[in-house]
Amino acid sequence: MHLYHQDLIPYLSQEQLLKQHYEICKIRGSKWNKQKDYQKYIYCHPYQYLYAFHLLIIKALEKYQFFVNPLWKDACYRGMEIGYEVSSMTFIDKMTIHHPIYPEHNQDYYEQCLKELKMIHKNE
């Protein structure tokens, strides 16, 4: 599982959004810095990038009337196992988030994700 390009989030199905949400919850929790080959770039950037991306997923889920625990909207919340962590990792007073959030989410990545989504829809 990988993070889809953020410009494709509005086009993801509820199921795809839920998968993104659950994966991000795991990463924000106890899986932070436990790298997997297909997600290494996530850990090369501040935790706040993942948090900002997660907010986009949550917003999209809420459009489907899906209830997301509001604790996840707090950058310092790291899940039930860890709870709240106020540290230099989770709390930065001022940070500029760019578009796309992850620089790896360039045009090539967009096209790769779009192709994958078309394959998923074709097989449904």
N, C-alpha and C positions, 0 to 999 in steps of 0.2 A: 504494500500500500504506500502510495506517495501522496504528497500534497498536489492537488491540481493547480494549474495556473489560476491566479486570482480573478482574472477576467472571465473565466469560465464558471465561476461559482454560481452566478444567477441561473445558469442553464443545467445545473446538476439536479438529479432527482432527489427526492427526500431520502431514499436509501443511500445514495452516494454521499449526501451531506452528513447523514448519520455516521457512516463509516469514517468520514473525515473527522467529525466531532469526536468519536470514540478514540481514534488514533491520536489525535492531538491531546485529549485528556490524559492518555497514557504517557505521552511524551512530556507534557507539562508536569506530570506527577513523578513517579519513581523511575521513569525511563529516560529522564533528562540526562544527557551525556553518556547514554549507553547506546552508542552509535550502531546503526545498521548500514550496510553498504549503500542501499538505495535512498538513504536519508541523510547521508553525511553532511551535506551542505547546510542542513538545518542547524547543526551544532557549531558551524563556523560563524554564526551570527548571534547577536544578543538574544536572550530569552524573550525580550519584548517583541521581536519580530514574530515569533511563534504566537505570542499573545495577540498581537494585532491581526494576524491571519485568522486566529481562532474567533475573534470578534466578527469577522466577515462571515464565517461559517455559521455562527450563532444567529446573526441577523438574517441570513438566508433561511435557516431552520424555522425561525419565528414567523417568516412569511407563510410557511406551511402550517402555522398554528401549533408548532411543536414546542412543548415546554422544555426549556433548558434551565437547569438549576442556576439561579442568578449568581451564585458564588463564583461561577466560571467567568463572570464579567469583571472580576477583580484580579488584577495581574499578580497579586500576592497569593492567591489561592492555588494550591497545587494538588488538590484532590483529597479524598477522605483519608488516605494512608499518611500523607504528609501534613495536610491541613494548610494553615497560613504560614508563609515564610516571608518575612520582611527582611530583605537583604539587598546587597548591591546587585544581585542577579535579578531579583523580581521587582525591585523598585528603583526606577531612575526618574528623577524629577522632570527632566526635559530631554526628550529624544525625538529626533525628526525621523518619521517613517516615510519612506519614498514609495513611489509606484513604479514598478511592482515592489512589493515588500521585500521579496528575495530577488537579488539581481540575477540569480540563476534562472528565474522565470522570464526568460527573454522570448523573442519571437519563435525561435526554434523549439523551445520548450512548450510554448502555446500550441504550436502545430502538432507536436508529439502528443500532447494531452487531448487535443481535438480529435486526432486520428484514433486514439484509444477509446474515447467516448463513442465515436461512430461505430467502432467494432463492438462495443458493449451493446449499443442499441440495436445493431444488426442481429446480434445473437439472442436477443430477448424474444 
